[in-house]
Amino acid sequence: MASKKDLRRFDLIVPYQEPAKDKNDTDMSSTMASTLPMAAIFTRNKMIGWVAVVFSIQSWLAETAEQKQSSTTPAFFSVGMALMSLVVGYMPLLLPPQQGRVLGGSGTEAPAAAPPS
């Protein structure tokens, strides 16, 4: 067998340098963590509420010191908002809505009978 020769040249090796981050780069997970709870509250969708909880906890645990200084609100506020979206989603189970207890009626019933003239 022919001897295998290493053909790599060490003078051509370029070390890896991480590219600088832009100040305008947005963190997508924190954006999702702040907007999903609002979507869950507006739609009262429990599944979106659970996804909001997962995203908010994930963004809270992955928060860096740089993000803590530059953000306007702490990450645990988004966790609280996500938990609030779950409360709103499950509220009809805890406090069922009362049907037919409106004072003026629903507006869909038949009109009152007219007196004979």
C-alpha positions in Angstrom: 0.0 0.0 0.0 1.2 3.4 -0.8 1.7 5.6 2.2 -1.0 8.2 2.6 0.3 11.7 2.7 -1.5 14.6 4.5 -2.1 17.2 1.9 -3.5 19.9 4.2 -1.5 23.1 4.4 -1.5 24.6 7.9 -0.6 28.1 6.6 -4.0 28.2 4.8 -6.1 27.6 7.9 -8.4 30.5 8.8 -9.8 30.5 12.3 -13.5 30.8 12.8 -14.8 34.2 13.9 -18.4 34.6 15.0 -20.1 37.4 13.0 -21.1 40.4 15.0 -24.8 40.7 15.8 -26.8 43.7 14.6 -28.5 45.8 17.2 -31.7 45.6 15.1 -31.8 41.8 15.2 -35.0 40.8 17.1 -35.3 37.7 19.2 -38.1 35.7 17.6 -38.7 33.5 20.7 -39.3 36.5 22.9 -41.6 38.0 20.3 -43.6 34.8 20.2 -43.6 34.7 24.0 -45.2 38.2 24.2 -47.7 37.9 21.3 -49.0 34.3 21.8 -50.7 35.1 25.2 -52.6 37.9 23.7 -53.8 35.7 20.8 -54.8 33.1 23.4 -56.8 35.6 25.4 -58.6 37.1 22.3 -59.5 33.7 20.9 -59.9 31.8 24.2 -58.0 28.9 22.7 -56.5 26.7 25.3 -53.9 25.1 22.9 -52.5 28.6 22.0 -52.4 29.3 25.8 -50.3 26.2 26.4 -48.0 27.0 23.5 -47.6 30.5 25.0 -46.6 29.1 28.3 -44.0 26.8 26.7 -42.5 29.7 24.6 -42.5 32.1 27.5 -40.7 29.7 29.9 -38.2 28.8 27.1 -37.4 32.5 26.4 -37.1 33.2 30.2 -34.6 30.4 30.6 -32.6 31.3 27.5 -32.4 35.0 28.4 -28.9 36.4 28.4 -27.5 39.2 30.6 -27.4 41.4 27.5 -31.1 40.8 26.8 -31.9 41.6 30.4 -30.3 45.0 30.2 -31.8 45.9 26.8 -35.4 44.6 27.3 -38.1 46.9 28.6 -39.9 44.2 30.6 -38.4 41.2 32.4 -39.0 37.8 30.9 -40.9 36.5 33.9 -43.7 39.0 33.0 -44.3 37.1 29.8 -44.6 33.9 31.8 -47.2 35.6 34.0 -49.0 36.8 30.9 -49.0 33.3 29.5 -50.4 31.9 32.7 -53.1 34.6 32.6 -54.0 33.4 29.1 -54.5 29.9 30.5 -56.7 31.3 33.2 -58.8 33.1 30.6 -59.0 30.0 28.5 -60.2 27.8 31.3 -62.4 30.4 32.9 -65.7 29.0 31.4 -64.9 25.7 33.1 -64.4 27.3 36.5 -67.1 30.0 36.2 -69.7 28.8 33.7 -71.6 31.6 31.9 -75.1 32.1 33.0 -77.7 31.7 30.2 -81.0 33.6 30.2 -80.3 35.9 33.2 -80.1 39.1 31.1 -82.7 41.7 32.3 -83.8 43.0 29.0 -83.9 39.6 27.3 -81.8 38.4 24.4 -83.7 40.2 21.7 -84.5 37.0 19.9 -87.7 36.0 21.5 -91.2 36.6 20.0 -92.8 40.0 20.6 -95.5 40.3 23.3 -99.1 39.6 22.2 -101.0 42.7 21.2 -104.2 43.4 23.2 -107.5 42.9 21.3 -109.0 46.2 20.1 
